[in-house]
Structure formats: C-alpha cells, structure tokens
Amino acid sequence: MKHTFNVTVSQHDADVTLRRFLFRGAGWGLLFAVLFCIAYVIHDGLNGGIGALGIVIITVLFLLVTTYVAAFAIRRKQTAELLKRLDGSPISYQLDDSELSATSALGSSILKWEMIQKLWIDPDLTMVFYTWNGYTTIPTSQIPAEALDFLVGQVEGAGGSVVDNKTART
C-alpha cells in the first residue's frame, strides 16, 4: 500500500518540536533532581551559608542550564536555516511497504522502516526519530488519517516504539 501527502513545516512547528524533544529527553527524573538540588542549596543557605557541596550543586545547575540553552539555540538556528532554504515549499512524503521517503526542493531522503526508532504523535505535531537525536517534524493535521495509521503500523512492525498522545495509544 502506498500513501503520498505534502506538508509545510513552519518555524513555530520546528520550535515547538525542539522544545518537546529537549524537555521530554530530559524527563521527569531530571526535573525532580534539579528541584531537590535547589531545595538543598536553599536549606544550606538558610542554615549558616552555602558550603562546598552547595557551590558544586550551583555550578552543575548552571552548566546544565547553559547546555540546554546552547542546545536549543544551536538546533533552532539549524532548523531556521533549513526552513529558510526551503522557502515555504512543501515536503512530499511517500509511505510504502518498505520505506518512508521525503522529497523537497533541497533533495530527497529514504528511511527503511527498520531505521525508525520511535514515533511521537501529538495532536499538533508528529516526530519521526531515526537516531537518538535526529528526527523529522511533520504537522499531524497535514497527515491523512490512513497514512498516519499506516505509519504507526509500519514503525511498530519494524520494532520501533510509538507514543501516541493524540489517541492515548502507547
């Protein structure tokens, strides 16, 4: 079976996807660890001053925030340049039994289903991951329902994971 559709990705779509990628990648564990560290530093400060461990924690938190801000800025600049080169032209996707292919004004790419590691489907955006930090953004509303179902089936069939926040299917 073959599915073909065109999409246009905006800078807003790319930014939202990047934020989701960074924050979901960090996970709840990191958030709780950061909150615990902040609570420790506050407690330490209220009890006679910040000690050596508190200074180490503050330094690590500063480095963490700096890393996330830098990652966002660098990745955003890369996607902005790519979208500028696309100049609003659509990306054509074709799904068939063996692969997902994309063609745009900049060229084309082909992913065998086995290469797709995971698929995140949100009501507004779908992310197709082919490496731990490499993904493609597709606005969910621009994917025909039959093509989205086919995409989910092919990714699952090839051993990839699917997190579907659109229909609560995981």
CNS distance restraints for C-alpha pairs under 8 A (distance, minus, plus):
assign (resid   1 and name CA) (resid  96 and name CA) 5.63 0.50 0.50
assign (resid   1 and name CA) (resid  97 and name CA) 6.20 0.50 0.50
assign (resid   2 and name CA) (resid  94 and name CA) 6.98 0.50 0.50
assign (resid   2 and name CA) (resid  95 and name CA) 5.57 0.50 0.50
assign (resid   2 and name CA) (resid  96 and name CA) 4.42 0.50 0.50
assign (resid   2 and name CA) (resid  97 and name CA) 7.18 0.50 0.50
assign (resid   3 and name CA) (resid  93 and name CA) 7.98 0.50 0.50
assign (resid   3 and name CA) (resid  94 and name CA) 5.57 0.50 0.50
assign (resid   3 and name CA) (resid  95 and name CA) 5.01 0.50 0.50
assign (resid   3 and name CA) (resid  96 and name CA) 6.45 0.50 0.50
assign (resid   3 and name CA) (resid 147 and name CA) 5.75 0.50 0.50
assign (resid   4 and name CA) (resid  92 and name CA) 7.12 0.50 0.50
assign (resid   4 and name CA) (resid  93 and name CA) 5.60 0.50 0.50
assign (resid   4 and name CA) (resid  94 and name CA) 4.40 0.50 0.50
assign (resid   4 and name CA) (resid  95 and name CA) 6.41 0.50 0.50
assign (resid   4 and name CA) (resid 147 and name CA) 7.86 0.50 0.50
assign (resid   5 and name CA) (resid  92 and name CA) 5.79 0.50 0.50
assign (resid   5 and name CA) (resid  93 and name CA) 5.43 0.50 0.50
assign (resid   5 and name CA) (resid  94 and name CA) 6.69 0.50 0.50
assign (resid   5 and name CA) (resid 142 and name CA) 7.81 0.50 0.50
assign (resid   5 and name CA) (resid 143 and name CA) 6.81 0.50 0.50
assign (resid   5 and name CA) (resid 144 and name CA) 7.42 0.50 0.50
assign (resid   6 and name CA) (resid  90 and name CA) 5.94 0.50 0.50
assign (resid   6 and name CA) (resid  91 and name CA) 5.47 0.50 0.50
assign (resid   6 and name CA) (resid  92 and name CA) 4.31 0.50 0.50
assign (resid   6 and name CA) (resid  93 and name CA) 6.05 0.50 0.50
assign (resid   6 and name CA) (resid 142 and name CA) 7.36 0.50 0.50
assign (resid   7 and name CA) (resid  90 and name CA) 5.36 0.50 0.50
assign (resid   7 and name CA) (resid  91 and name CA) 5.29 0.50 0.50
assign (resid   7 and name CA) (resid  92 and name CA) 6.48 0.50 0.50
assign (resid   7 and name CA) (resid  93 and name CA) 7.78 0.50 0.50
assign (resid   7 and name CA) (resid 138 and name CA) 6.96 0.50 0.50
assign (resid   7 and name CA) (resid 139 and name CA) 7.17 0.50 0.50
assign (resid   7 and name CA) (resid 142 and name CA) 5.85 0.50 0.50
assign (resid   7 and name CA) (resid 143 and name CA) 7.66 0.50 0.50
assign (resid   8 and name CA) (resid  88 and name CA) 6.74 0.50 0.50
assign (resid   8 and name CA) (resid  89 and name CA) 6.85 0.50 0.50
assign (resid   8 and name CA) (resid  90 and name CA) 4.80 0.50 0.50
assign (resid   8 and name CA) (resid  91 and name CA) 6.24 0.50 0.50
assign (resid   8 and name CA) (resid 139 and name CA) 7.77 0.50 0.50
assign (resid   9 and name CA) (resid  13 and name CA) 6.13 0.50 0.50
assign (resid   9 and name CA) (resid  14 and name CA) 7.03 0.50 0.50
assign (resid   9 and name CA) (resid  83 and name CA) 7.74 0.50 0.50
assign (resid   9 and name CA) (resid  88 and name CA) 7.87 0.50 0.50
assign (resid   9 and name CA) (resid  90 and name CA) 7.86 0.50 0.50
assign (resid   9 and name CA) (resid 137 and name CA) 7.42 0.50 0.50
assign (resid   9 and name CA) (resid 138 and name CA) 6.86 0.50 0.50
assign (resid   9 and name CA) (resid 139 and name CA) 6.79 0.50 0.50
assign (resid  10 and name CA) (resid  14 and name CA) 6.39 0.50 0.50
assign (resid  10 and name CA) (resid  83 and name CA) 7.47 0.50 0.50
assign (resid  10 and name CA) (resid  88 and name CA) 7.94 0.50 0.50
assign (resid  11 and name CA) (resid  15 and name CA) 6.09 0.50 0.50
assign (resid  11 and name CA) (resid  79 and name CA) 7.75 0.50 0.50
assign (resid  11 and name CA) (resid  80 and name CA) 6.55 0.50 0.50
assign (resid  11 and name CA) (resid  83 and name CA) 7.11 0.50 0.50
assign (resid  12 and name CA) (resid  16 and name CA) 6.16 0.50 0.50
assign (resid  13 and name CA) (resid  17 and name CA) 6.13 0.50 0.50
assign (resid  13 and name CA) (resid 125 and name CA) 7.33 0.50 0.50
assign (resid  13 and name CA) (resid 137 and name CA) 7.71 0.50 0.50
assign (resid  13 and name CA) (resid 139 and name CA) 7.26 0.50 0.50
assign (resid  14 and name CA) (resid  18 and name CA) 6.11 0.50 0.50
assign (resid  14 and name CA) (resid  76 and name CA) 7.74 0.50 0.50
assign (resid  14 and name CA) (resid  79 and name CA) 6.90 0.50 0.50
assign (resid  14 and name CA) (resid 137 and name CA) 6.89 0.50 0.50
assign (resid  15 and name CA) (resid  19 and name CA) 6.25 0.50 0.50
assign (resid  15 and name CA) (resid  76 and name CA) 6.72 0.50 0.50
assign (resid  16 and name CA) (resid  20 and name CA) 6.27 0.50 0.50
assign (resid  17 and name CA) (resid  21 and name CA) 6.07 0.50 0.50
assign (resid  17 and name CA) (resid 125 and name CA) 7.21 0.50 0.50
assign (resid  17 and name CA) (resid 127 and name CA) 7.57 0.50 0.50
assign (resid  17 and name CA) (resid 137 and name CA) 6.96 0.50 0.50
assign (resid  18 and name CA) (resid  22 and name CA) 6.19 0.50 0.50
assign (resid  18 and name CA) (resid  72 and name CA) 7.18 0.50 0.50
assign (resid  18 and name CA) (resid  75 and name CA) 7.69 0.50 0.50
assign (resid  18 and name CA) (resid  76 and name CA) 7.49 0.50 0.50
assign (resid  19 and name CA) (resid  23 and name CA) 6.06 0.50 0.50
assign (resid  19 and name CA) (resid  72 and name CA) 7.56 0.50 0.50
assign (resid  20 and name CA) (resid  24 and name CA) 5.66 0.50 0.50
assign (resid  20 and name CA) (resid  25 and name CA) 7.92 0.50 0.50
assign (resid  21 and name CA) (resid  25 and name CA) 5.75 0.50 0.50
assign (resid  22 and name CA) (resid  26 and name CA) 6.24 0.50 0.50
assign (resid  22 and name CA) (resid  68 and name CA) 7.63 0.50 0.50
assign (resid  22 and name CA) (resid  72 and name CA) 7.78 0.50 0.50
assign (resid  23 and name CA) (resid  27 and name CA) 6.33 0.50 0.50
assign (resid  24 and name CA) (resid  28 and name CA) 7.98 0.50 0.50
assign (resid  26 and name CA) (resid  30 and name CA) 5.91 0.50 0.50
assign (resid  26 and name CA) (resid  31 and name CA) 7.69 0.50 0.50
assign (resid  27 and name CA) (resid  31 and name CA) 6.85 0.50 0.50
assign (resid  28 and name CA) (resid  32 and name CA) 6.22 0.50 0.50
assign (resid  29 and name CA) (resid  33 and name CA) 6.12 0.50 0.50
assign (resid  30 and name CA) (resid  34 and name CA) 6.08 0.50 0.50
assign (resid  31 and name CA) (resid  35 and name CA) 6.21 0.50 0.50
assign (resid  32 and name CA) (resid  36 and name CA) 6.04 0.50 0.50
assign (resid  33 and name CA) (resid  37 and name CA) 6.14 0.50 0.50
assign (resid  34 and name CA) (resid  38 and name CA) 6.16 0.50 0.50
assign (resid  34 and name CA) (resid  61 and name CA) 7.30 0.50 0.50
assign (resid  35 and name CA) (resid  39 and name CA) 6.11 0.50 0.50
assign (resid  36 and name CA) (resid  40 and name CA) 6.15 0.50 0.50
assign (resid  37 and name CA) (resid  41 and name CA) 6.24 0.50 0.50
assign (resid  37 and name CA) (resid  57 and name CA) 6.56 0.50 0.50
assign (resid  38 and name CA) (resid  42 and name CA) 6.19 0.50 0.50
assign (resid  39 and name CA) (resid  43 and name CA) 6.03 0.50 0.50
assign (resid  40 and name CA) (resid  44 and name CA) 5.93 0.50 0.50
assign (resid  40 and name CA) (resid  54 and name CA) 7.41 0.50 0.50
assign (resid  41 and name CA) (resid  45 and name CA) 6.00 0.50 0.50
assign (resid  41 and name CA) (resid  50 and name CA) 6.76 0.50 0.50
assign (resid  41 and name CA) (resid  54 and name CA) 5.28 0.50 0.50
assign (resid  41 and name CA) (resid  57 and name CA) 7.48 0.50 0.50
assign (resid  41 and name CA) (resid  58 and name CA) 7.62 0.50 0.50
assign (resid  42 and name CA) (resid  46 and name CA) 6.17 0.50 0.50
assign (resid  43 and name CA) (resid  47 and name CA) 6.27 0.50 0.50
assign (resid  44 and name CA) (resid  48 and name CA) 6.93 0.50 0.50
assign (resid  44 and name CA) (resid  49 and name CA) 6.09 0.50 0.50
assign (resid  44 and name CA) (resid  50 and name CA) 5.34 0.50 0.50
assign (resid  44 and name CA) (resid  51 and name CA) 7.05 0.50 0.50
assign (resid  44 and name CA) (resid  54 and name CA) 6.96 0.50 0.50
assign (resid  45 and name CA) (resid  49 and name CA) 4.28 0.50 0.50
assign (resid  45 and name CA) (resid  50 and name CA) 4.73 0.50 0.50
assign (resid  50 and name CA) (resid  54 and name CA) 5.43 0.50 0.50
assign (resid  50 and name CA) (resid  55 and name CA) 6.74 0.50 0.50
assign (resid  51 and name CA) (resid  55 and name CA) 6.39 0.50 0.50
assign (resid  52 and name CA) (resid  56 and name CA) 6.30 0.50 0.50
assign (resid  53 and name CA) (resid  57 and name CA) 6.16 0.50 0.50
assign (resid  54 and name CA) (resid  58 and name CA) 6.15 0.50 0.50
assign (resid  55 and name CA) (resid  59 and name CA) 6.13 0.50 0.50
assign (resid  56 and name CA) (resid  60 and name CA) 6.15 0.50 0.50
assign (resid  57 and name CA) (resid  61 and name CA) 6.09 0.50 0.50
assign (resid  58 and name CA) (resid  62 and name CA) 6.09 0.50 0.50
assign (resid  59 and name CA) (resid  63 and name CA) 6.21 0.50 0.50
assign (resid  60 and name CA) (resid  64 and name CA) 6.10 0.50 0.50
assign (resid  61 and name CA) (resid  65 and name CA) 6.17 0.50 0.50
assign (resid  62 and name CA) (resid  66 and name CA) 6.06 0.50 0.50
assign (resid  63 and name CA) (resid  67 and name CA) 6.00 0.50 0.50
assign (resid  64 and name CA) (resid  68 and name CA) 6.29 0.50 0.50
assign (resid  65 and name CA) (resid  69 and name CA) 6.13 0.50 0.50
assign (resid  66 and name CA) (resid  70 and name CA) 6.01 0.50 0.50
assign (resid  67 and name CA) (resid  71 and name CA) 5.99 0.50 0.50
assign (resid  68 and name CA) (resid  72 and name CA) 6.11 0.50 0.50
assign (resid  69 and name CA) (resid  73 and name CA) 6.11 0.50 0.50
assign (resid  70 and name CA) (resid  74 and name CA) 5.99 0.50 0.50
assign (resid  71 and name CA) (resid  75 and name CA) 5.98 0.50 0.50
assign (resid  72 and name CA) (resid  76 and name CA) 5.81 0.50 0.50
assign (resid  73 and name CA) (resid  77 and name CA) 6.11 0.50 0.50
assign (resid  74 and name CA) (resid  78 and name CA) 6.34 0.50 0.50
assign (resid  75 and name CA) (resid  79 and name CA) 6.27 0.50 0.50
assign (resid  76 and name CA) (resid  80 and name CA) 5.99 0.50 0.50
assign (resid  77 and name CA) (resid  81 and name CA) 6.16 0.50 0.50
assign (resid  78 and name CA) (resid  82 and name CA) 6.28 0.50 0.50
assign (resid  79 and name CA) (resid  83 and name CA) 6.04 0.50 0.50
assign (resid  80 and name CA) (resid  84 and name CA) 6.01 0.50 0.50
assign (resid  81 and name CA) (resid  85 and name CA) 6.23 0.50 0.50
assign (resid  82 and name CA) (resid  86 and name CA) 6.32 0.50 0.50
assign (resid  83 and name CA) (resid  87 and name CA) 6.25 0.50 0.50
assign (resid  83 and name CA) (resid  88 and name CA) 7.19 0.50 0.50
assign (resid  84 and name CA) (resid  88 and name CA) 7.61 0.50 0.50
assign (resid  85 and name CA) (resid 106 and name CA) 7.64 0.50 0.50
assign (resid  86 and name CA) (resid  90 and name CA) 7.92 0.50 0.50
assign (resid  86 and name CA) (resid 104 and name CA) 7.61 0.50 0.50
assign (resid  86 and name CA) (resid 105 and name CA) 6.33 0.50 0.50
assign (resid  86 and name CA) (resid 106 and name CA) 6.80 0.50 0.50
assign (resid  89 and name CA) (resid 104 and name CA) 7.38 0.50 0.50
assign (resid  89 and name CA) (resid 105 and name CA) 6.91 0.50 0.50
assign (resid  90 and name CA) (resid 104 and name CA) 6.55 0.50 0.50
assign (resid  90 and name CA) (resid 105 and name CA) 7.99 0.50 0.50
assign (resid  91 and name CA) (resid 102 and name CA) 6.56 0.50 0.50
assign (resid  91 and name CA) (resid 103 and name CA) 5.73 0.50 0.50
assign (resid  91 and name CA) (resid 104 and name CA) 4.69 0.50 0.50
assign (resid  91 and name CA) (resid 105 and name CA) 7.73 0.50 0.50
assign (resid  92 and name CA) (resid 102 and name CA) 5.56 0.50 0.50
assign (resid  92 and name CA) (resid 103 and name CA) 5.12 0.50 0.50
assign (resid  92 and name CA) (resid 104 and name CA) 6.32 0.50 0.50
assign (resid  93 and name CA) (resid 100 and name CA) 7.10 0.50 0.50
assign (resid  93 and name CA) (resid 101 and name CA) 5.67 0.50 0.50
assign (resid  93 and name CA) (resid 102 and name CA) 4.54 0.50 0.50
assign (resid  93 and name CA) (resid 103 and name CA) 6.55 0.50 0.50
assign (resid  94 and name CA) (resid 100 and name CA) 5.85 0.50 0.50
assign (resid  94 and name CA) (resid 101 and name CA) 5.21 0.50 0.50
assign (resid  94 and name CA) (resid 102 and name CA) 6.45 0.50 0.50
assign (resid  95 and name CA) (resid  99 and name CA) 6.06 0.50 0.50
assign (resid  95 and name CA) (resid 100 and name CA) 4.64 0.50 0.50
assign (resid  95 and name CA) (resid 101 and name CA) 6.50 0.50 0.50
assign (resid  95 and name CA) (resid 147 and name CA) 7.50 0.50 0.50
assign (resid  95 and name CA) (resid 151 and name CA) 7.35 0.50 0.50
assign (resid  96 and name CA) (resid 100 and name CA) 6.63 0.50 0.50
assign (resid  97 and name CA) (resid 154 and name CA) 7.62 0.50 0.50
assign (resid  98 and name CA) (resid 112 and name CA) 6.05 0.50 0.50
assign (resid  98 and name CA) (resid 113 and name CA) 6.41 0.50 0.50
assign (resid  99 and name CA) (resid 110 and name CA) 6.69 0.50 0.50
assign (resid  99 and name CA) (resid 111 and name CA) 5.54 0.50 0.50
assign (resid  99 and name CA) (resid 112 and name CA) 4.28 0.50 0.50
assign (resid  99 and name CA) (resid 113 and name CA) 5.33 0.50 0.50
assign (resid 100 and name CA) (resid 110 and name CA) 5.84 0.50 0.50
assign (resid 100 and name CA) (resid 111 and name CA) 5.19 0.50 0.50
assign (resid 100 and name CA) (resid 112 and name CA) 6.34 0.50 0.50
assign (resid 100 and name CA) (resid 113 and name CA) 6.87 0.50 0.50
assign (resid 101 and name CA) (resid 108 and name CA) 7.23 0.50 0.50
assign (resid 101 and name CA) (resid 109 and name CA) 5.62 0.50 0.50
assign (resid 101 and name CA) (resid 110 and name CA) 4.27 0.50 0.50
assign (resid 101 and name CA) (resid 111 and name CA) 6.15 0.50 0.50
assign (resid 102 and name CA) (resid 108 and name CA) 5.42 0.50 0.50
assign (resid 102 and name CA) (resid 109 and name CA) 5.34 0.50 0.50
assign (resid 102 and name CA) (resid 110 and name CA) 6.49 0.50 0.50
assign (resid 103 and name CA) (resid 107 and name CA) 5.83 0.50 0.50
assign (resid 103 and name CA) (resid 108 and name CA) 4.20 0.50 0.50
assign (resid 103 and name CA) (resid 109 and name CA) 6.63 0.50 0.50
assign (resid 104 and name CA) (resid 108 and name CA) 6.17 0.50 0.50
assign (resid 111 and name CA) (resid 115 and name CA) 6.18 0.50 0.50
assign (resid 111 and name CA) (resid 116 and name CA) 7.23 0.50 0.50
assign (resid 111 and name CA) (resid 130 and name CA) 8.00 0.50 0.50
assign (resid 112 and name CA) (resid 116 and name CA) 7.32 0.50 0.50
assign (resid 113 and name CA) (resid 154 and name CA) 6.47 0.50 0.50
assign (resid 113 and name CA) (resid 155 and name CA) 6.03 0.50 0.50
assign (resid 113 and name CA) (resid 158 and name CA) 5.87 0.50 0.50
assign (resid 114 and name CA) (resid 155 and name CA) 7.53 0.50 0.50
assign (resid 114 and name CA) (resid 158 and name CA) 5.09 0.50 0.50
assign (resid 114 and name CA) (resid 159 and name CA) 7.06 0.50 0.50
assign (resid 114 and name CA) (resid 160 and name CA) 7.48 0.50 0.50
assign (resid 115 and name CA) (resid 130 and name CA) 5.73 0.50 0.50
assign (resid 116 and name CA) (resid 128 and name CA) 6.95 0.50 0.50
assign (resid 116 and name CA) (resid 129 and name CA) 5.79 0.50 0.50
assign (resid 116 and name CA) (resid 130 and name CA) 4.50 0.50 0.50
assign (resid 116 and name CA) (resid 131 and name CA) 7.60 0.50 0.50
assign (resid 116 and name CA) (resid 155 and name CA) 6.57 0.50 0.50
assign (resid 116 and name CA) (resid 160 and name CA) 6.15 0.50 0.50
assign (resid 117 and name CA) (resid 128 and name CA) 7.98 0.50 0.50
assign (resid 117 and name CA) (resid 129 and name CA) 5.68 0.50 0.50
assign (resid 117 and name CA) (resid 130 and name CA) 5.45 0.50 0.50
assign (resid 117 and name CA) (resid 131 and name CA) 6.78 0.50 0.50
assign (resid 117 and name CA) (resid 132 and name CA) 7.97 0.50 0.50
assign (resid 117 and name CA) (resid 155 and name CA) 7.76 0.50 0.50
assign (resid 117 and name CA) (resid 159 and name CA) 7.60 0.50 0.50
assign (resid 117 and name CA) (resid 160 and name CA) 4.62 0.50 0.50
assign (resid 117 and name CA) (resid 161 and name CA) 6.45 0.50 0.50
assign (resid 118 and name CA) (resid 128 and name CA) 6.32 0.50 0.50
assign (resid 118 and name CA) (resid 129 and name CA) 5.24 0.50 0.50
assign (resid 118 and name CA) (resid 130 and name CA) 7.29 0.50 0.50
assign (resid 118 and name CA) (resid 155 and name CA) 7.31 0.50 0.50
assign (resid 118 and name CA) (resid 160 and name CA) 5.03 0.50 0.50
assign (resid 118 and name CA) (resid 161 and name CA) 4.54 0.50 0.50
assign (resid 118 and name CA) (resid 162 and name CA) 5.64 0.50 0.50
assign (resid 118 and name CA) (resid 163 and name CA) 7.82 0.50 0.50
assign (resid 119 and name CA) (resid 126 and name CA) 7.22 0.50 0.50
assign (resid 119 and name CA) (resid 127 and name CA) 5.72 0.50 0.50
assign (resid 119 and name CA) (resid 128 and name CA) 4.81 0.50 0.50
assign (resid 119 and name CA) (resid 129 and name CA) 6.12 0.50 0.50
assign (resid 119 and name CA) (resid 152 and name CA) 7.65 0.50 0.50
assign (resid 119 and name CA) (resid 155 and name CA) 7.44 0.50 0.50
assign (resid 119 and name CA) (resid 160 and name CA) 7.48 0.50 0.50
assign (resid 119 and name CA) (resid 161 and name CA) 6.26 0.50 0.50
assign (resid 119 and name CA) (resid 162 and name CA) 4.73 0.50 0.50
assign (resid 119 and name CA) (resid 163 and name CA) 6.21 0.50 0.50
assign (resid 119 and name CA) (resid 164 and name CA) 7.91 0.50 0.50
assign (resid 120 and name CA) (resid 126 and name CA) 5.60 0.50 0.50
assign (resid 120 and name CA) (resid 127 and name CA) 5.05 0.50 0.50
assign (resid 120 and name CA) (resid 128 and name CA) 6.69 0.50 0.50
assign (resid 120 and name CA) (resid 162 and name CA) 6.02 0.50 0.50
assign (resid 120 and name CA) (resid 163 and name CA) 4.89 0.50 0.50
assign (resid 120 and name CA) (resid 164 and name CA) 5.98 0.50 0.50
assign (resid 120 and name CA) (resid 165 and name CA) 7.55 0.50 0.50
assign (resid 121 and name CA) (resid 125 and name CA) 6.38 0.50 0.50
assign (resid 121 and name CA) (resid 126 and name CA) 4.43 0.50 0.50
assign (resid 121 and name CA) (resid 127 and name CA) 6.49 0.50 0.50
assign (resid 121 and name CA) (resid 140 and name CA) 7.37 0.50 0.50
assign (resid 121 and name CA) (resid 162 and name CA) 7.69 0.50 0.50
assign (resid 121 and name CA) (resid 163 and name CA) 6.17 0.50 0.50
assign (resid 121 and name CA) (resid 164 and name CA) 4.62 0.50 0.50
assign (resid 121 and name CA) (resid 165 and name CA) 5.70 0.50 0.50
assign (resid 121 and name CA) (resid 166 and name CA) 6.17 0.50 0.50
assign (resid 122 and name CA) (resid 126 and name CA) 5.83 0.50 0.50
assign (resid 122 and name CA) (resid 140 and name CA) 7.20 0.50 0.50
assign (resid 122 and name CA) (resid 164 and name CA) 6.42 0.50 0.50
assign (resid 122 and name CA) (resid 165 and name CA) 4.90 0.50 0.50
assign (resid 122 and name CA) (resid 166 and name CA) 5.04 0.50 0.50
assign (resid 123 and name CA) (resid 140 and name CA) 6.38 0.50 0.50
assign (resid 123 and name CA) (resid 141 and name CA) 7.72 0.50 0.50
assign (resid 123 and name CA) (resid 165 and name CA) 6.87 0.50 0.50
assign (resid 123 and name CA) (resid 166 and name CA) 4.83 0.50 0.50
assign (resid 124 and name CA) (resid 139 and name CA) 5.91 0.50 0.50
assign (resid 124 and name CA) (resid 140 and name CA) 5.24 0.50 0.50
assign (resid 124 and name CA) (resid 141 and name CA) 6.47 0.50 0.50
assign (resid 125 and name CA) (resid 137 and name CA) 6.84 0.50 0.50
assign (resid 125 and name CA) (resid 138 and name CA) 5.86 0.50 0.50
assign (resid 125 and name CA) (resid 139 and name CA) 4.38 0.50 0.50
assign (resid 125 and name CA) (resid 140 and name CA) 4.74 0.50 0.50
assign (resid 125 and name CA) (resid 141 and name CA) 7.69 0.50 0.50
assign (resid 126 and name CA) (resid 137 and name CA) 5.92 0.50 0.50
assign (resid 126 and name CA) (resid 138 and name CA) 5.12 0.50 0.50
assign (resid 126 and name CA) (resid 139 and name CA) 5.96 0.50 0.50
assign (resid 126 and name CA) (resid 140 and name CA) 5.44 0.50 0.50
assign (resid 127 and name CA) (resid 135 and name CA) 6.18 0.50 0.50
assign (resid 127 and name CA) (resid 136 and name CA) 5.56 0.50 0.50
assign (resid 127 and name CA) (resid 137 and name CA) 4.90 0.50 0.50
assign (resid 127 and name CA) (resid 138 and name CA) 6.38 0.50 0.50
assign (resid 128 and name CA) (resid 135 and name CA) 5.25 0.50 0.50
assign (resid 128 and name CA) (resid 136 and name CA) 5.09 0.50 0.50
assign (resid 128 and name CA) (resid 137 and name CA) 6.72 0.50 0.50
assign (resid 128 and name CA) (resid 138 and name CA) 7.99 0.50 0.50
assign (resid 129 and name CA) (resid 133 and name CA) 7.41 0.50 0.50
assign (resid 129 and name CA) (resid 134 and name CA) 5.81 0.50 0.50
assign (resid 129 and name CA) (resid 135 and name CA) 4.19 0.50 0.50
assign (resid 129 and name CA) (resid 136 and name CA) 6.55 0.50 0.50
assign (resid 130 and name CA) (resid 134 and name CA) 5.79 0.50 0.50
assign (resid 130 and name CA) (resid 135 and name CA) 5.93 0.50 0.50
assign (resid 131 and name CA) (resid 135 and name CA) 7.02 0.50 0.50
assign (resid 138 and name CA) (resid 142 and name CA) 7.51 0.50 0.50
assign (resid 138 and name CA) (resid 143 and name CA) 7.68 0.50 0.50
assign (resid 139 and name CA) (resid 143 and name CA) 7.09 0.50 0.50
assign (resid 143 and name CA) (resid 147 and name CA) 6.42 0.50 0.50
assign (resid 143 and name CA) (resid 148 and name CA) 6.14 0.50 0.50
assign (resid 144 and name CA) (resid 148 and name CA) 6.26 0.50 0.50
assign (resid 145 and name CA) (resid 149 and name CA) 6.24 0.50 0.50
assign (resid 146 and name CA) (resid 150 and name CA) 6.12 0.50 0.50
assign (resid 147 and name CA) (resid 151 and name CA) 6.02 0.50 0.50
assign (resid 148 and name CA) (resid 152 and name CA) 6.20 0.50 0.50
assign (resid 149 and name CA) (resid 153 and name CA) 6.21 0.50 0.50
assign (resid 150 and name CA) (resid 154 and name CA) 6.12 0.50 0.50
assign (resid 151 and name CA) (resid 155 and name CA) 6.13 0.50 0.50
assign (resid 152 and name CA) (resid 156 and name CA) 6.10 0.50 0.50
assign (resid 152 and name CA) (resid 162 and name CA) 6.90 0.50 0.50
assign (resid 153 and name CA) (resid 157 and name CA) 5.85 0.50 0.50
assign (resid 154 and name CA) (resid 158 and name CA) 6.12 0.50 0.50
assign (resid 155 and name CA) (resid 159 and name CA) 6.46 0.50 0.50
assign (resid 155 and name CA) (resid 160 and name CA) 5.09 0.50 0.50
assign (resid 155 and name CA) (resid 161 and name CA) 7.04 0.50 0.50
assign (resid 155 and name CA) (resid 162 and name CA) 7.40 0.50 0.50
assign (resid 156 and name CA) (resid 160 and name CA) 5.10 0.50 0.50
assign (resid 156 and name CA) (resid 161 and name CA) 6.09 0.50 0.50
assign (resid 156 and name CA) (resid 162 and name CA) 6.82 0.50 0.50
assign (resid 162 and name CA) (resid 170 and name CA) 6.03 0.50 0.50
assign (resid 163 and name CA) (resid 169 and name CA) 6.70 0.50 0.50
assign (resid 163 and name CA) (resid 170 and name CA) 4.70 0.50 0.50
assign (resid 164 and name CA) (resid 168 and name CA) 5.64 0.50 0.50
assign (resid 164 and name CA) (resid 169 and name CA) 4.95 0.50 0.50
assign (resid 164 and name CA) (resid 170 and name CA) 5.53 0.50 0.50
assign (resid 165 and name CA) (resid 169 and name CA) 6.76 0.50 0.50
assign (resid 165 and name CA) (resid 170 and name CA) 7.76 0.50 0.50
